[in-house]
Amino acid sequence: MAIMITDECINCGACEPECPNNAIYEPGVNWTFADGTDLTGEVTLLDGRKVDANKDNEPVSDEVYYIVTDKCTECVGFHEEPQCAAVCPVDCCIPDPDHEESDEHLALKQKLMHEA
């Protein structure tokens, strides 16, 4: 399950530097798959989609910090628990019920992004 940031976020930014996948962005900032990963050029994601890792993507939120679901591994492969949730002072980094993934899938996603 990926992590999501709720609208209770106070935009403190504590979570962003803690993410080993660079999946957390400031409100209104474009994102790429290449940010903080080994991905570059055309990449086939685990679900079979082909994406340009260097292409700018629209922000998920203009109001609060946000997590890119396709890059979130809940820190699997790096830490015992999601670091965003561990440092969030208002507990707004929570599991996203719309994006449930097994630990095995999260580990494959981590390997794709960091051993490309």
Secondary structure per residue as TSV (DSSP state, phi and psi in degrees):
chain	resnum	aa	ss	phi	psi
A	1	M	-	360.0	128.2
A	2	A	-	-73.6	163.6
A	3	I	E	-97.5	147.2
A	4	M	E	-127.3	157.9
A	5	I	E	-108.0	125.0
A	6	T	-	-80.4	170.1
A	7	D	T	-73.5	2.0
A	8	E	T	-83.0	-0.9
A	9	C	-	-56.8	136.1
A	10	I	-	-99.2	9.2
A	11	N	-	57.4	38.4
A	12	C	-	-76.9	-24.4
A	13	G	-	82.3	5.5
A	14	A	S	-62.0	-32.6
A	15	C	S	-74.1	-37.7
A	16	E	G	-54.6	-50.8
A	17	P	G	-72.5	-12.1
A	18	E	G	-83.1	-16.6
A	19	C	-	-78.2	116.8
A	20	P	T	-72.7	-12.7
A	21	N	T	-102.1	0.2
A	22	N	-	50.0	47.9
A	23	A	-	-95.8	-3.2
A	24	I	E	-108.9	132.2
A	25	Y	E	-130.9	154.9
A	26	E	-	-67.7	155.0
A	27	P	T	-56.8	135.8
A	28	G	T	79.0	0.8
A	29	V	-	-94.0	132.5
A	30	N	-	-65.8	157.6
A	31	W	B	-133.8	159.3
A	32	T	-	-134.9	158.3
A	33	F	S	-68.3	-27.7
A	34	A	S	-71.4	-27.4
A	35	D	T	-53.8	114.9
A	36	G	T	72.1	12.4
A	37	T	S	-127.5	178.6
A	38	D	S	-91.4	3.4
A	39	L	-	-75.8	142.4
A	40	T	-	-156.0	150.5
A	41	G	S	65.7	-155.1
A	42	E	E	-75.3	131.2
A	43	V	E	-130.4	139.9
A	44	T	E	-98.3	118.0
A	45	L	-	-75.7	169.1
A	46	L	T	-61.7	-26.6
A	47	D	T	-87.0	5.6
A	48	G	S	93.6	-10.2
A	49	R	-	-67.8	141.2
A	50	K	E	-101.3	130.5
A	51	V	E	-134.2	155.6
A	52	D	E	-90.1	111.1
A	53	A	T	-61.4	-24.4
A	54	N	T	-94.2	-3.9
A	55	K	S	-73.9	134.8
A	56	D	-	-70.2	133.5
A	57	N	B	-113.7	149.8
A	58	E	-	-62.8	147.4
A	59	P	-	-60.6	145.6
A	60	V	S	-76.6	-30.0
A	61	S	-	-143.8	142.9
A	62	D	S	-102.6	-4.2
A	63	E	S	-103.6	-43.1
A	64	V	S	-134.5	164.2
A	65	Y	-	-52.9	150.5
A	66	Y	E	-139.6	159.0
A	67	I	E	-113.9	130.4
A	68	V	-	-80.4	111.3
A	69	T	G	-55.0	-41.8
A	70	D	G	-66.6	-13.9
A	71	K	G	-106.9	-13.0
A	72	C	-	-79.6	127.7
A	73	T	-	-117.4	13.9
A	74	E	T	54.7	27.3
A	75	C	T	68.6	12.2
A	76	V	T	-58.7	134.1
A	77	G	T	91.8	-8.1
A	78	F	T	-126.5	-49.2
A	79	H	-	-138.1	165.5
A	80	E	S	-75.4	-22.4
A	81	E	S	-145.1	158.5
A	82	P	-	-60.5	121.9
A	83	Q	H	-70.4	-30.0
A	84	C	H	-61.0	-45.2
A	85	A	H	-66.9	-35.9
A	86	A	H	-65.4	-32.5
A	87	V	H	-101.3	-8.4
A	88	C	-	-68.1	121.6
A	89	P	T	-74.8	-14.8
A	90	V	T	-119.0	12.3
A	91	D	-	53.0	45.2
A	92	C	-	-101.1	2.2
A	93	C	E	-95.6	104.7
A	94	I	E	-129.9	161.9
A	95	P	E	-59.9	139.5
A	96	D	-	-93.0	107.7
A	97	P	T	-65.2	-16.6
A	98	D	T	-84.9	-5.3
A	99	H	S	-137.7	68.5
A	100	E	-	-83.5	132.9
A	101	E	-	-140.2	145.2
A	102	S	-	-74.4	161.7
A	103	D	H	-58.8	-35.8
A	104	E	H	-64.4	-42.8
A	105	H	H	-65.4	-42.9
A	106	L	H	-61.1	-38.6
A	107	A	H	-66.3	-39.5
A	108	L	H	-65.4	-39.5
A	109	K	H	-62.9	-43.6
A	110	Q	H	-60.8	-43.8
A	111	K	H	-64.5	-40.8
A	112	L	H	-58.8	-44.1
A	113	M	H	-78.6	-24.5
A	114	H	H	-119.6	3.0
A	115	E	-	-133.0	28.6
A	116	A	-	-66.9	360.0
